[in-house]
Amino acid sequence: MMEPLRGTAALVGPLIDKGAFEGMQGALGKAKAEGGQVFGGERQLENQFPGGYYVRPALAMMPKRSPRPPCSPSSTVRLSRLARI
């Protein structure tokens, strides 16, 4: 969690629910399956907050550009609409 008053970097961040965590893990798994290296993304604080989904920030380094879009077409449309606002 970020401490903005101290200016320290985020060590963990919250995801909204189990579905979001599973979606993130699925995307990181696909990146690995396509030859990428994944750093971070592990669940943290599970013992202290069993119903919470806190994860380390994740970075995926891919060997080449993926032929598939990073999100579903419906998400892409929503993101492009948001970008115009």
Secondary structure, DSSP 4 states (H G I P E B T S, - for coil): --BTTTTBPPS-EEESSHHHHHHHHHHHHHHHHTT-EEEE--EE-TTT-TT-EEE--EEEE-SS--SS-SS-HHHHHHHHHHHH-
